[in-house]
Amino acid sequence: MKTNISMKHTAFWQKVSPVWNRYQLGRLIILIFMTIFLAASAYGIFNAKTAHVSSLQSSLSQTTDVYDNSGNKAGSLYSQKGTYVKYNQISPSMKNAVLSIEDRNFYKEHGFSFKGLARAAFLLFKNKLTGSDTISGGGSTLTQQLVKNAYLTQEQTFTRKFKEIFLSVQVEKTYSKNDIITMYLNNAWFGHGVWGVEDASEKYFGIHASELNTEQAATLAGMLTNPSGFNPIDNPTRSKSRRNLVIQTMYENKKISHSEALAAKATDITLKDNYSGDESYRYPWYFDSVINEAINTYGLTEKDIMNKGYKIYTTLNQKDQENLQNDYQKNALFGNQNEAQAATIVLNANTGGVRAVVGGRETTHTYRGFNRATQSQLQPGSIIKPLVVYTPALLDGYSINSTLPNKKMNFGTNNYSPNNALNVQTGDVKMYEALEHSYNIPAVYLLDKLGVNTGYSWGKKFGLPLVSSDKNYALALGGLTKGVSPQQMASAYTTFANGGKMSEAHYITKIVDSTGKTIVAKPKAKQTQLISKSVADKMTKMMLGTYTNGTGKGATPSGYTIAGKTGTTENPNSTNNSNSSKDSWAVAYTNDVVQVSWEGLEGNTTSSLPIGLMATIGNLVKTSMGQILPNTEETSFSVTDANKSTSTSSSKSSSGSSSSWANDAVDNISNGINTTVAGANKVWDTVTGWFS
């Protein structure tokens, strides 16, 4: 006897049915599922519509090109691109091989496969039971694979799969099937540093993509799922087995005859490498810096920069960059100091645009590796003196001829007692002499008279990354808590080269996307009138002596006049630290360019560098500036070296009394605020000293 069991007659249903029917829970559940589905679909459509699918082809077919300060192409940036070829430049055998093994229903689908999705859903459910969120073997179409590579991550999750479907539909609406397979093959990874079917053909077989025969095409198509495991260079046996599987699917898909399949399978894989590689990353230190600025300043992603076909216009001077890179291959220009590292940056003095940069002496460049010119935190030594001591002193009423003590003395409640290099002591010296010979005692004496807060404040105005613990007498000598980079120092020194106006260092002037739309119209770099032209000229007047009479003597390029400052730091690990150095600096500028070079020893080494500039980077300064200056307007200084000046100016008393703030009326009018702040800082230092 047959028994019918009905849900409606169960005890459970008898209890639930009144509530179920009263509140129509069945309809409510259906409504919830429909709402979720509609919301998810709306999100997917929005995501697809805002992905700029219409520019996909242009961004994939174009490299991101970098242009110099004259608008000439300097090189290209790309990571997922090879030589782009058109549909009719790809062998029919290659297209048939890929379609047979990857997506034989490609021309019948609309961006995704229902069978593939069902398989992916089943595998997701299976993995959920085992505690995994991934989707294994999701059955993606060629369009989905293209979208994944171009827009999404390689992470295998339901969310990524969901986005992938809607983007694939949008791509199918925008492009023809032939366009899609062309983009796919040009954007595919084939291992051994090769992207795209054209470069893969050259790398593995020494021919163009249009010349691939059946067995060669099958070899490349077989690599797509696992280039490292199936490439014929590293795994010839696995590669041949995989190739033969592709050939079999081509036969089953009626792309080749049975006899053609047998002949292709019987053929050995013969390799020939004609791939020349990427030679467009010509200026690696500069291009790295361009990428960093595009990311950090303009909010672009590295993936977009490398793959979306931008045109990036920069301040690069190709002659300067090429010469500097060549100079860095010459050990003699670094005093034959094999253990020392170095970095140099060259700025346009008027705009702050970086003309050239080299961030190290490595023989092999690491892509976006550590750049000492832009990312280092180094002790600046005496090149900080013009910023935190001598400029504030002029603003406070001192003259370039003011006399300063140069004998051993103590400062402050802690009896800070600086030494000059080689422990030299002399009688009183004029301010310009103290600067050009880089004496330490007069610099600390001035900072003491001005007030440490004044020097600290001016260091911050010059863009130095000072912290509160730098408020001490060591500031005058460049003893900092963190340190500075050559780029930061170069920006600061544009103030003296450009009439008192400081320009922030920058690389990019404009960015245009692959459709021709300008996405960055002008640099974000700032310019600030920091001091008057009169004060800037007085600083230059003193710093001309660095390279004629002072610590930089011998480093001036023949036929040119340069101003600037040198600096060294002692190596605390050396037993002879007063007669040697760990860091050697040179700032050299004209009215057109500012160059900052650093050479130094890294780590806790006990080795030391010679203390004289010409024994370290003096010859680099001389050689490189001699190459750079002919590429400029060669603008002459409007002032002469203080040593040659016949005019006399009233000197401020070495006591530095506040009553002489009225000296130099023109400068005090134009810099009245600066003088007031300096005076206030001096008073504050005095008051705080009472409680020390």
N, C-alpha and C positions, 0 to 999 in steps of 0.2 A: 504494500500500500504506500502510495506516494504522499509525502508530507511537505506542504508549502510553508516555508518560514518567512514571515514578513517583518520588516523592521518596525512597522506600525503597531504590531501586536506585542512587542517586547516591553518589559517593565521599564527599561530605560527610556524608551520613547514616550511611554505613557506619562512619565514625569517631566520630560523635556518639551513635549509637543505644545503644551499651552503657552509656554514662554516663546518657543520658536515661532509659532503661528501668530501670536499677539504682536510680537515686535518684528515679524518678517525677517528673521535673521538670515535666511538664505539669500534674499535679495540684497541685504546689507553686505554680506560677504562678497557677493558678485560685484557690487558697487565699489567696494574697497579695492578689489583686485583691478577693476577697470580704471579707477582713479590713479592707482600706482603705475599701471601700464601707460596711461596717457601722460602722466607727469614725467616718467622716464623717457617716453618718446619725445616729449617736448624738449627735455634736456639734451637728448641725443641730436635732435634736429638743430637746436641752437648751437651746440658744440660744432656740428658739421658746417653750419652756415658761417660761423665766425672763424673758421680755420683758414680762410683765404685760399681755398682750393684752386681758384682760378689762376693763381700765381705759382702753382706747384710745378708746372712744366718749365717755366722760365727760371725758377729758383734752382731746379735740379740740373738744368742744362748750362747754367752759368756758374763760374767760380766767383768767389768774393775777391775782388781786385783792390789792391792798394795803390794809391796815386801819390806822387811827391808834391812838393810845394810849387812846382811849375805845371802841375796837371798831367804829368807823364806817368804812365804805368810803371810801378816799381816792382810788382810781384803779385802773387795770388795766395789766398788762404783757403784751404779746403782739407777736410778729413774724410768725407764719405763720397768722394767724387773721383772719377777717372776721366779719360778722354770721352766726351759725349759724342755719340754717333746717332744718326737718324735711322728710322725703321728700315729703309731700303739699303742701309749700310750694314745690316746684320744678316748673316747667312740664314736662309730658310731652314737649314738643318738645325741651327741653334734654336730657332723659335719652336720648331716641331719637337725637339728634345725636351725643352723646358715645359711646354704644354703637356706632353705625354707623361712626364714624371711628377709634375707639380700641380697641374690643373687642367685636366683633359676636357672639362666642360666650360672652359673659360669663355668661349664665344656664345654660350647659351645662358650664362648666369647674369645677374644684375648686381654684381659686387660681392655677393656672399652665397654660400651654399647651405640649403636647408638641411641636407644630410650631414654636412660638416658641423653645423650648429647643434644638431641632435646628438652627434657623437661627442661634441665638446661638453654639452649639458650632462650627458651620461657620465663622462669621465670626471666632471666637476662633482657630481653627486657621489660618485665612488670615492673620490679623494676626500670629500667632506667626512665620510664615514671613518676615514683613517686619520682625520685631523689635519688635512692639508687644504689650503685655499687655492692652490694652483690648478691650471687647466692643462692637461697633458695631451699633446698631439691633437690640437684643436681643429684640424682640417681647414686651414685658411686658404682662401683663393689667392690668385696672384695680386688682385686688387687690394685685398686685405694685407698681404705682405708688404706691398708698396706703401700703404698708409701707415703700417706699423713702423717701417723704417724711416719714413719721412716726418711723421708727426708724434708718434707715441714711443714709450719705452719698451724694452724687451721683457718687462715683467709679465708673467702669465697669470692674470687675474680676470675675474668676471667683469670688473669695471673697465679694464682696458679693452676687453673683447667687445663690450657693449659700445664703447666709443668707436672702435674699429669698424663695426658694422655700419653705423650711420655715416661715418666719413667715407667708407667705401661706396655707399650708395651715391653720395654727393660727387665723388670722383667719377663714377660711371655716368652721371648726368652731364658732367662737364667735358669729358674727354672720350674720344673714340677708343675702341678696343686696341687698335694698333698703337695709338698714343700711349696707352697704359702699359702694354707689354714692352714698349720702347723705354719708357721711364723706369720700369722695373729692372730691365736688364742693364741699364746704365747706372742704376743705384745699388746693384747687388754686390755683396762682398765675396771675393774669391780667394782670400788668404794671401799670405806673403806680401802684405802691404798694398794689395791691388783691389781697386774698386772698378766696377763696370766691365762689360763684356769685351770692349775694345782693348783695354790694357791687359785683361786676363788672357786674351788671344795672343798678344805680344809676349806676355810673361811666360806662358807655358808652351806656346807653339811657334812663336816668332812670326806670326802672320796677322793680318787684319781680321776683324770680326766677320767681314763679308766673305772671307776665304775659308771659313771653317767647314770641314767635311763632316760626315755623319759621326765617325768615331771620336773626332776632336770635340764636336759639339756635345756629344753624349758625356764625355769626360767632364767638361765644364758644367753641364747641367746637373750631373751627379754630385758635384761639390757643393751645391747651394745650401743643402741642409746642414752640412758639417764641413766647411772648407779646410779646417785643420786636420780632420780625420780622413778625408777623401781626396786630398790633393796629391797629384802624382809625383811630386818632388819628395815629400816626406813619407808617403805611404803608397808606393807604386802597386803593390798587390791588392790592397783594399780599393784603391782607385780603379783598377781594372775590373774588379768584380762589380763595383758600383756602376761603372760605365756600361758593362754588359747588361745589367739590369735595366738601365735606361734604354739601351738599344732594343731589348725585348719589349718594353712598353711602347716604344715607337712602332714596332711591328704590330703589336696588338691593337694599337690605335690607328693602324692602317696608314702610317706616315712613310713607311718603307716596306719593301717586299721581303719575303722570307729569305731569298738568296742574298739580298743586300744586308740583312741582319746577320746572316751567317758570316759573310765576308768581313763585316765591321768587327764582329766579336773576335775573329781570328787575327786581327791586326794588333801588333804591339803598340804601346804608347811611346811615341818618339818626341822628346822634349827639345825645345830650343828657346832660349831667353833673349828676346830683343827689347825688353822693357828698359827704358832709360831712367825711369823713376821721376820723382818730383824735384825739379830744379827751380821752382818758382818762389820758394821760401828763402829769398836771397839775403835778406837782412834779418836774421832770426831774433837778435836782441830787440831791434826796433819793432818788428811785427808782433813779437810777444807783448810788448808794451802797448801797442795799438789794441790788441785783443783785450788786455786787462782794462784799458780805459773804456772801451766799448761796453764791457760788462759792468764795471764799477761806477762809471759816471753816467752812462746812457741807458743802462738797464737791459741790454741785450743779453741773450744767453750764448754760451760758447757754441752750442749746436747750431743756432741760427746764424751766427757770424760765419761759421765755417761752411755752411751748406746752403744758404739762401741767396747767394748771388748778389751780395751788396757791392756797391762801389764806395770805398772809404777813402776820402781825401785827407791828406795829412800835411804836416809841416816838414817832412823828411827832405833833406838835401842828399841826393844819391852819391854825389862826389865825396862829400864829407863822410858819409857812412861807409862807403867802400874803402876810402883811405884809412879811416880809423880801424876798420876790421883788419886791414893789411898791417897796420902799425902794431896791432896787438899780437901779431905773429913773430915780432922781432924782439927777442929777449934782451938785446943790448939797450933798447929804449926803456927798460925797467931796471937798469943797472945790473943786468945779469943775475937778478935775484930770483932764482928758480922756485923757491918756496913761496914767494909772495903772490898774492892775488891782487887784482886791480879793477878799476871801473872808471869810465869817463862819460860825461854827458856834455853836449854842446847845445846851447839855447840861442834862439834869435833874441837879441837884447831888447828889441822894441816890443815884441809880442809875447815872448815866453814860449813860442813854438819850438819843440825839440827838433834840431836839425840832424843830430846823430847821437847814438848811444851804444855803448858796449858795457855789458854787465859782468864780465869775468874773462879769465885767460884760459878757459877750457878748450881743449882740442876738439871735443865733440859736444855739440850743443844739445841741451835737454829742452825739449819743447815746453815753454812756459815754466822753465826752471827758475831757480833763485837768481834774481838780477840785483847785483850789488849796487848798481847805479841808482836804482829806484826803490829797492826794498830793504836795504841794509840799515842798521842802527849802529853807527860808528861814532867814536869820539872825535870831534872835529879839531881838537887842538887849537892852534892860534888863528885859524881862519875865522873863528867866531869873534875875534877881538874887534874888527870894524863894526860889527852888528851890535854888540852889547856894551862896548866901552867907548870907542872913538866917535861913532855917530852921536850917541847921547852926550858925549863931552862937548862936541861942537854946538849942539843944541843948547847946552847949559852955559855957553859963553866962552868956552875955551877956544884958543886959537891953535892953528897947526904949528905955531912957533912957541907955544907954551912950554915952559921948562918943567921937567918931571924928574924925580929922584930915581937913581938906578943902582942903589946900594942895598945890601941885605937889610931887611927890616921886617917887623911883625905887624899884623893887622888883626883888629877885633879882639874880643874877649878870649878867643881860643888861640890867640897868638899865631895866626896863620902866617907862614913864612915861605914865600915862593922863591925859587931859584931861577936864574936865567940859564939858557942852554950852555953847557960846558962850565957852569958856575961863574960866568963872566960878570964883573962889576965895573962900573965906570962912574964918572961924575954925572951931574945933571945932564939930561939930554932933552932935545926938543921933541915935541909930540910926533912929528913926522919921522924923526930918527928912531924913536921908540917903535913905531909901527913897521918901518921898512926893515929894521933889524930884528923885529919880533921879540923885543925884550919883555919878559914876564913881569918884572917888578913894577915898572911904570903902569902897566895895564891894571894890575891889582890895586895899585895906589889910586888910579882914577876911579875904579869901581867903588872903592871905599869912600872916596869923596862924593861921588854921584849918589851913592846908595845902591845896595844890591837890588832892591826892588825896581829901581830905574833900569838897570841892566837887564833884569829878568823881563820886565814889561816890554822893552824894545826887542828882546829875543823873540817874544811871542808875536809882536807886530811884524817881524821879518819872516814869520811863518815857521819858526822852529818848534818842534814838539817838546817844549820844556814842561817839567812838572814841578810841583811846589818844593820838592826836595832839592831842586837846582838853585834855590835861593841861598847861595853861599859864595865865598870868594873864588872857589874853583871855577865858577861860571866864566870868569874873565879869561881863563886859560883853556876853556873847552872841555872841562871835566864834567860830563853830564850823567844823569841817572840812566837814561835810555840811549841817547845818541841820535844822529841825523844821517840822512842819505845824501849822496852827491847831488841828486835832483833837487832836494830841498835847499841846499846851499846855493845852487845855481840860480834858483828862483829869487832867493834873497839878494844876490849880487846884481840882478838886473836893475835893482834900485839905483846903484851907482852908475851903471852903464847907460841908463835911460833917463837922466835928468830928475832922479828922485822917484820915479814911478816903478813900482814893483809889479812884475808880471808872473802869474802862476804858470808853471810848466805844463804843457799839454801837447798832445800828438794829433788829435783829430780836429779837422775843420768842418767837415760835412760828411754825411752818409746818405746814399741814395739806394733804394731797394731795387730788386730785379725788374719791377714794373716801371721804374723811372720816378717813383715818388720819393721826395726828400723827407727823410725821417729825422735827420739832425741838420739844422740849417746853419748853425754857427757854434763855435766853442763855448763851453760853460765857464772856461777859465776866467778868473777875475784879474783886473788891473787896479792898483791902488796907488794914489799919489801919497807916498809915505813921508817924504821929506822934500824940502825945496831944492830946486836945481842948484842954488848957491851952495848948500851943504853937500849935495852930491858931488859937485865939482871940487870942493875942498877935500873930500874923501879921495877922489881920483887923484888929485894933486899929490896927496901923501902916498897913495898906493902905486903911483908910477915909479917911486923910488925902490919898491920891492925888487923890480927886475933890472934896475940900473945900478943901485948901490947896496941893495939889501940881500935878503935870504934867497931870492930868486935869480940872482945875477948869473948870467951864462945861459939862461933858458929862453931868452928873447929870440924869436926867429929873425933871421937877417933881413934888414930893410924895413922892419915894422916896429911899432911902439905898442907895448901892452902894459896894462896895470893889473893889480891883483894882490894876492896874499898867499903866503905859504903857511904850512902848519905841520907840526909833528906831535906825537904823543909818546910818552915813555912806556917801556914794557915793564910792568911790575914784576914779571917773572925773571927778568935779566939782572944779573949782579952788577952790570955796568950800565944801568938804565939812564944815567945822566949824560952818557956819551953815545947813546944809540936810541933807536925808536922802534915802535911797533907799527905806527901809522904815519904815512907821509902824504901830505895834501898839497895841491896847487890850484889856486883860482887864478885864471887869466882872462882878461876881458878887454874889449874895445867898445866903441859906441855901437857896434854891429852885432857882436857875439859875446857870449859868456861861456867859458869852458871850465868845468871842475873835474879834476882828476884825483884819484886816490890810489895809493898802493899800500898794502899792509899785510901783516901776518895774522892768520886766523887761528883760533883756538888758544889753548894755554901753553903755547910754545915758549921755550927759553931762548930761542933764537932772536936775533934783532936785526933791524935794518940800519945802514949807515945814517948818520944824522943830517948830512947835506943833501939838498934837493937834487943836485947834479949826479949824486951817487944812487938816486932812486928814479924818480919820474921826470927829472928835469929835461932829459933828452926827448921824452915823449911829448912834453909840453912844447918844446922848441920845434920838433918835427911836425906834429899835428897842427899846431897853430900856423905854421908856415904853409901847410896845405889848405887850411880852412880860409885864412884871410884873403887870398886871391879870389875866392868865390863870393866875397861880400862886396859892399859898396866902398869899403876901405875908408870910412869916415874918420877924419882926424879928430883927436881930442881938442877941446877948446881951451884946455889949461895945460900948463907945463909942469914938469917935475919940480917938487918943492925944493929939491937940492939946487936947482938952477934959477930959482926965483930970486930976483933982486929986490923985490918989494918987501917991506917990513910991515908986519901987522902987530898991533898991541897984544902982548901976551898976558894971559890971565895969571894972576899970582898962583904960585904952586900950592898955596894954602887952600885954593878953591873956594874963597869966601863967597857967600851968597850975594854980597853987594855988587858983584861984577856981572850979574845976570843981564844988565842993561847993555853990555858990549855987543857990538855987531847988530845995530838997530834993524837993518833990513831983514836979517834972518830971524830975529826975535819977533818981528811983526808977523812974518809968514809962518813961523813955527811957535806962535805964542802959546797955543794949547800944550804943545809938547814941553815947552819950558816950564809951564805951570805944573804939569804932571810930574816933571822931574823934580821940581822943588818940593812938591808935596811928598813924593817918595823919600826925598832926603830927610824931611822933617819926621816922617814916619819911622825911618830907620833909626833916627836919633832917639825918638821916644821909646821904641822897642828895645834899644840898646840899654836904656836905664833899667830894664827888668830882666836883662840877660844874666 
